[in-house]
Amino acid sequence: MEIIEGILLLVLYFVPTILAKKLHVKDASSISYVNLVFGWTVVGWILALTWVITEWAQDLADYEPENNIEKPSDENNHQT
C-alpha cells in the first residue's frame, strides 16, 4: 500500500510537467526544470502549474484553425 501511495504522490508532484508535455507547451522543458527543482516548495509547484496554464491559454488564443472544408463549386456540383 505504501508503494501505491508513493507512486500517486510522485505523479501528483509532476502534474505540471505532465500537463506541459501533453499540451505541447513551448516552454515544457523549462517548466519541467522548475517543477523538479522548486516543486517541493508549494510555491514552486503552483508557479509551474500556473506557467503551464498561462502558456496553454496563450497558445489557444493564437490558434487559428485551418479551414479544410471544401466549398462546393459549379464544376463539382453540376447535375446532368
N, C-alpha and C positions, 0 to 999 in steps of 0.2 A: 504494500500500500504506500509506503514511503517513496518508492521509486516513481509511482504514478503521480504523486503529488509534486515530486521534484521536476518531472517532465512537464507537468502543467504550468508550474511556476516559471520554468525556463521558456516555454512557449509564450507565456504572458509577458515575460521580460522583453522578448524580441518582437512583440506585436508591431512596433513602429517599423522595424526592419522588414518584417514580412509584408506589411502593407506597402512599403516603398517599392519592394521588388515586384509584388503582384500588380500594383497600379502603374508600373513603369515610370516612376518619378525620376526626373533627370538628375537629381542630386542624391540618388539612392545610396551610393557608397559613402557619401559624407554623413547622411542620416544614420547609416549603419554604424559608422565610427562613433558618432555622438551617443548613440544608443548603447554601444558596447562599453565605452569608457565612462560615460556620465549617467547611464541609465539607473545605476544603483542608488543615485540620489533621485528622489522622486521628481525633483525639478528637472533633471536631465531627461528623464523618461517622458515627462509632459512636454518638454521642449521638442524632443524628437517627434513625438506624435503630432504636435501642433504643426511642425515643419512639414510633415507628410501631408497633412490635411490641406494646408495652405498651398503647397506646390501642386497638389492634385486639383484643387479648386481652380487655381490659376490656369492650369492646363485645360480644364474643361471650358473655361471662359474663352480661351484662344482656339478651341477646337471648332473647326468648320467641316461638317460632314460633306463628303463628296456626293454629288448628285449623279448616281449611276443609272437612274431610271431613264430609259429611252422614251422620248416623246414620239407619239405616232406621227408618221409623215404620210404624205399623199402617196408616195411610192410603195410603202408597205401596206397601206390600208385600202387600196382601191379594190372595188368589187367588180367582178365581171359577170 
